[in-house]
Amino acid sequence: IQKSFMHLHKIFYALYSQLTNSINEKSTITGQFNKKIVIHPYIGTFYNSRAVYKNMGINYFYTTDSGKPIQYTASIDYGSNISDNSAYKNVLSKISKGDGSQFIQLLTMQNHLPWTFSGRDYNVIEPTDSNIDLDTAESYLQGLHYTDSATKSFLDRLNKLERPVTLVWYGDHWPGIFSFVNTTTDALSAHFTPCFIWQNDAAKKANGTVDVSQKYADPSDFTAMMMKMNNMKVDPYWALKTELLEKVPAINNYKRDDDGKISFIDKSGKSIDESSLTSNQQKLVKDFKLVQYDITTGKNYLLKTKFFQKVK
């Protein structure tokens, strides 16, 4: 466990300073690791990211405009942004070989617009949306092809390491060119993106492995899923998150009712409101709401207890 690290890929968080400035490192995933870095192959000025990551306990935020800029910056096929292949090389170069746990977060840029890839391994024969520019769509699909290839090579490299590695990989949204993905009539599809959690052979050997497959999961579930997969000992906070993962449907985090109450997604993909949960499920949700209130806008009573004490 002490040599595991977590890597979040393909998402750029909206790091709201109003919230993160009030959250203690102990209540975030970074509090579980000794060394913590973030790699973003772009400039690091958006969303007050530098201050936010510092507050979360990140030791260093590597960007193209940081004091120690990222090492690999090549693009691919005349693309406008640094390639995923280069991004993965930056991660591999930062994986420490010593003892102690390590957290690495990667936020990629290759498939962010504009899409200017000149290759055409895939061609759009008949568009499903008359508003789509074929050249733009084909360029975007070409970028996905490059991502598939780079990710496969990245996993192969990670699997050769003696250091246990667990990878959490996910996207954040559909590209804006696909207007047929209607956020009103098909909200679930519009907010559904690929994700997977993967262990290299060294992690499986050191920690064992547990099947944490879920048809639907929200990003706040990923940390508990990673910990469960690796048989990690957890503090009361992550024990509560694990219980929510196992007993409560995934939070439908793109939807709120008129009163601001959250809704959930059941195993069939149907949206259900909080009142439809069982009494035990509602109790777990209420407990978690109280925890979240305490560590954000409350008086941080839990920080004075062993609720966030790291289990060794």
C-alpha positions in Angstrom: 0.0 0.0 0.0 2.8 2.4 0.9 4.0 2.3 -2.7 0.7 2.8 -4.5 -0.2 6.0 -6.3 -3.3 7.3 -7.9 -3.4 9.0 -11.2 -6.5 10.9 -12.4 -6.5 11.4 -16.2 -8.5 13.4 -18.7 -10.3 15.9 -16.6 -9.7 19.5 -15.7 -11.5 20.3 -12.4 -13.4 23.6 -11.9 -11.4 24.3 -8.7 -13.5 26.9 -7.0 -11.4 28.8 -4.6 -14.5 29.6 -2.5 -14.7 26.0 -1.5 -11.2 24.6 -1.6 -9.8 27.4 0.5 -11.9 26.1 3.4 -11.1 22.4 3.0 -8.3 20.8 5.0 -5.9 18.5 3.2 -6.9 15.7 5.6 -10.4 15.5 4.0 -9.0 15.0 0.4 -7.4 12.0 -1.3 -4.1 13.8 -1.2 -4.0 13.4 2.6 -3.5 9.7 2.1 -0.1 10.1 0.3 3.4 11.2 1.3 4.3 12.8 -2.1 1.8 14.6 -4.2 2.2 16.3 -7.6 0.0 17.4 -10.4 1.0 17.5 -14.1 -0.9 19.7 -16.5 0.6 20.1 -20.0 -0.8 23.7 -20.3 -0.6 26.9 -18.5 -1.6 26.7 -14.8 -3.4 30.0 -14.3 -7.0 29.0 -14.7 -9.4 28.5 -11.8 -6.8 29.8 -9.3 -5.3 26.3 -9.6 -1.9 27.1 -8.0 -3.4 28.3 -4.8 -6.0 25.6 -4.8 -3.5 22.7 -5.2 -1.2 24.2 -2.6 -4.1 24.3 -0.2 -4.8 20.6 -1.0 -1.3 19.7 0.0 0.1 19.2 -3.5 3.9 19.5 -3.4 4.4 20.7 -6.9 2.1 21.7 -9.9 4.0 21.1 -13.2 2.8 23.2 -16.1 4.2 24.8 -19.2 4.6 28.1 -17.3 5.7 26.8 -13.9 9.1 27.4 -12.3 10.1 23.9 -13.3 8.1 23.4 -16.5 7.1 20.0 -17.7 9.8 18.1 -19.7 7.9 16.6 -22.6 5.9 19.1 -24.7 5.7 17.6 -28.2 2.3 17.6 -30.0 1.2 15.0 -32.6 0.2 15.3 -36.2 0.2 19.1 -36.2 -2.1 19.1 -33.2 -2.5 22.4 -31.3 -1.9 21.0 -27.8 0.7 18.8 -26.1 0.0 15.2 -27.0 -1.2 12.5 -24.6 1.9 10.5 -25.4 4.0 13.4 -24.1 1.7 13.8 -21.1 2.2 10.1 -20.2 6.0 10.5 -20.6 5.9 13.3 -18.0 4.1 11.0 -15.6 6.6 8.2 -16.1 9.5 10.6 -15.5 8.0 11.6 -12.1 7.2 8.2 -10.7 9.6 7.9 -7.7 11.7 4.8 -7.2 12.0 5.2 -3.4 9.8 4.2 -0.5 6.7 6.1 0.5 3.4 6.5 -1.2 3.0 8.8 -4.2 0.0 10.6 -5.7 0.2 11.9 -9.3 -2.7 13.6 -11.1 -2.5 14.2 -14.8 -4.8 16.6 -16.6 -4.4 16.2 -20.4 -5.0 18.7 -23.2 -4.5 16.8 -26.5 -8.2 16.4 -27.3 -9.2 19.9 -26.2 -10.3 22.1 -29.1 -9.3 23.2 -31.6 -9.0 19.9 -33.4 -6.3 20.2 -36.1 -5.1 16.6 -36.6 -4.3 15.9 -40.2 -4.4 12.1 -40.0 -7.5 10.2 -41.0 -7.5 6.6 -39.7 -11.3 7.0 -39.4 -13.7 8.7 -41.8 -17.2 9.9 -41.1 -19.3 8.5 -44.0 -22.7 9.8 -42.9 -23.0 12.3 -40.1 -25.8 11.9 -37.6 -26.0 15.7 -37.1 -26.3 18.1 -40.0 -24.6 20.8 -37.8 -21.4 18.9 -37.6 -18.5 19.8 -39.8 -17.1 16.6 -41.2 -13.5 17.7 -41.1 -13.8 18.8 -37.5 -15.5 15.5 -36.5 -12.9 13.4 -38.3 -10.1 15.4 -36.7 -11.6 14.9 -33.2 -12.0 11.1 -33.8 -8.4 11.0 -35.0 -7.3 12.5 -31.6 -9.2 9.7 -29.8 -7.4 7.2 -31.9 -4.1 8.7 -30.9 -5.3 8.6 -27.2 -6.1 4.9 -27.5 -2.7 4.1 -28.8 -0.8 6.3 -26.3 -2.9 4.9 -23.4 -2.2 1.3 -24.4 1.6 2.0 -24.5 1.4 3.8 -21.1 -0.3 0.9 -19.4 2.3 -1.5 -20.9 5.1 0.7 -19.4 3.4 0.9 -16.0 2.9 -2.9 -16.0 6.7 -3.3 -16.2 7.4 -1.3 -13.1 8.2 -3.0 -9.8 6.4 -0.2 -8.0 2.7 -0.9 -7.4 0.6 1.4 -9.4 -3.2 2.0 -9.5 -4.6 4.2 -12.2 -7.9 6.0 -12.3 -8.7 7.3 -15.8 -11.8 9.2 -16.8 -13.1 12.0 -19.0 -15.2 15.1 -18.1 -17.6 15.9 -20.9 -18.6 15.4 -24.5 -17.1 17.7 -27.1 -19.2 20.7 -28.1 -19.3 19.7 -31.7 -21.9 16.9 -31.1 -25.0 18.9 -30.6 -27.2 15.8 -31.0 -26.3 14.9 -27.4 -29.2 16.8 -25.9 -28.7 17.8 -22.2 -32.4 18.1 -21.7 -33.9 15.0 -23.5 -30.9 12.7 -22.9 -29.2 14.1 -19.8 -27.6 10.8 -18.8 -25.8 10.3 -22.1 -24.8 13.9 -22.2 -23.0 13.6 -18.9 -21.7 10.0 -19.3 -18.0 9.6 -20.1 -15.6 6.6 -20.1 -13.7 5.6 -17.0 -11.7 2.7 -15.7 -9.6 1.8 -12.6 -6.6 -0.4 -13.3 -3.8 -2.0 -11.3 -0.4 -3.1 -12.6 0.8 -6.6 -11.8 3.0 -5.3 -9.0 -0.1 -3.7 -7.3 -2.1 -6.9 -7.6 0.8 -8.9 -6.1 1.4 -6.4 -3.2 -2.2 -5.5 -2.4 -4.5 -8.1 -4.0 -7.4 -7.0 -6.0 -11.1 -6.5 -5.5 -13.7 -6.1 -8.2 -15.2 -2.6 -7.8 -17.1 -2.6 -11.1 -20.1 -0.2 -11.2 -22.4 0.4 -14.1 -22.7 4.0 -12.9 -20.4 6.0 -10.6 -19.8 9.7 -9.9 -16.3 11.1 -9.6 -16.6 11.3 -5.9 -16.8 7.5 -5.8 -13.4 6.9 -7.5 -11.2 7.3 -4.4 -13.3 4.8 -2.4 -13.2 2.4 -5.3 -9.5 2.7 -5.7 -9.0 2.1 -1.9 -11.3 -0.9 -1.9 -9.6 -2.4 -5.0 -6.3 -2.3 -3.1 -7.6 -3.6 0.2 -6.4 -0.4 1.9 -7.1 0.3 5.5 -9.1 3.5 5.7 -10.0 6.2 8.2 -13.6 6.8 9.3 -14.1 9.4 6.6 -13.2 7.0 3.7 -15.1 4.2 5.5 -18.2 6.3 5.2 -17.5 7.0 1.6 -17.0 3.3 1.0 -20.3 2.5 2.7 -22.0 5.1 0.5 -20.4 3.5 -2.6 -21.6 0.0 -1.6 -25.1 0.8 -0.3 -26.3 4.0 -2.0 -26.9 4.6 -5.8 -24.5 6.9 -7.6 -25.1 10.6 -7.1 -26.7 12.2 -10.1 -24.4 15.2 -9.8 -25.6 17.1 -12.8 -29.1 17.4 -11.6 -30.8 19.3 -8.7 -34.5 19.8 -8.0 -36.1 23.2 -7.3 -35.0 23.0 -3.7 -31.4 22.2 -4.5 -31.7 18.6 -3.4 -29.6 15.9 -5.0 -30.8 13.0 -7.0 -29.4 9.6 -7.8 -28.9 7.1 -10.6 -30.1 3.6 -10.1 -28.6 0.5 -11.8 -30.9 0.8 -14.8 -29.8 4.5 -15.4 -33.1 5.9 -14.0 -32.9 9.2 -12.1 -34.4 8.8 -8.6 -34.8 11.4 -5.8 -33.6 11.2 -2.3 -37.0 10.4 -0.9 -37.1 7.2 -2.9 -34.0 5.9 -1.0 -34.4 3.4 1.8 -34.3 4.8 5.4 -30.8 3.4 5.9 -29.6 4.9 2.6 -31.1 8.3 3.6 -29.4 8.1 7.0 -26.0 7.5 5.2 -26.6 10.4 2.9 -27.6 12.6 5.8 -24.4 11.7 7.7 -22.3 12.5 4.7 -24.0 15.9 4.3 -23.2 16.7 7.9 -19.6 15.8 7.3 -19.4 17.9 4.2 -21.0 20.8 6.0 -18.5 20.6 8.9 -15.4 20.6 6.6 -16.6 23.3 4.3 -18.8 26.0 5.9 -19.0 24.5 9.5 -16.6 24.8 12.4 -14.4 21.8 11.5 -15.2 19.9 14.6 -14.2 16.6 12.9 -10.6 17.9 12.4 -10.2 17.8 16.1 -11.0 14.1 16.2 -9.5 11.0 14.7 -12.1 11.0 11.9 -9.4 11.8 9.3 -6.5 10.0 10.9 -4.5 8.2 8.4 -4.5 4.4 9.1 -1.0 2.8 8.8 
